[in-house]
Amino acid sequence: MPQPEWLAWARRLQAIAQTGLTYAPNAYDVERYTEIRRIASDMMAHGAGIPDATRIADLFSRESGYATPKVDVRAAVFRDGRILLVKEREDGCWTLPGGWADIGDSPAAAAVREVREESGYEVACRKLALLFDRDKHGHPPLPYHVYKLFFLCDLLGGTASPNHETAGVDFFAEDALPPLSLTRVVPEEIALLFDHHRHPEWPTTFD
């Protein structure tokens, strides 16, 4: 689904405000950038149909420093031609193991850790298959601008073991995928990962 224009405008205003508050030289500028951030949160709340903008304003107020995209790391693990997915407790749908990259982790280390924590399996990253701007691939809107990194991983060992975030762990054939958690992964991305699995010589697909 295309991202709405109001979301892009609100994000840009929030980024201007966040960066401005980081480098504002005086109280006058702080006041103006704070007002821009309030407008951004009001705009996002209105566009999303949220009656109270306080929650959005609180999210924005936690962001500091120069505004940059967030990084979401996902792992594609194959066994016997099927792909590993985990069932999210949050929405009851399935996704690739993964999540936000943590400070101090390399992207590959984050992917390995997420697979272990969410599925119980041990893997090693072999290839960065996809590097996408989340907005360009049909995900539902988020307040943040996000880059998504998808690694092809080799299965080393372990056993299926859900955790507090996941309610199921299984491998699925390309033509028998369960309902996907579209906030996290969409069918286009799964299809491309199967293609990269079949063609390991392909270079990274990126926006």
Helices and strands as residue ranges (DSSP letters): H 5-23, H 27-48, H 54-61, E 70-79, E 82-88, E 94-95, E 98-100, H 107-119, E 121-133, G 134-136, E 146-158, E 166-172, H 187-198, E 205-206
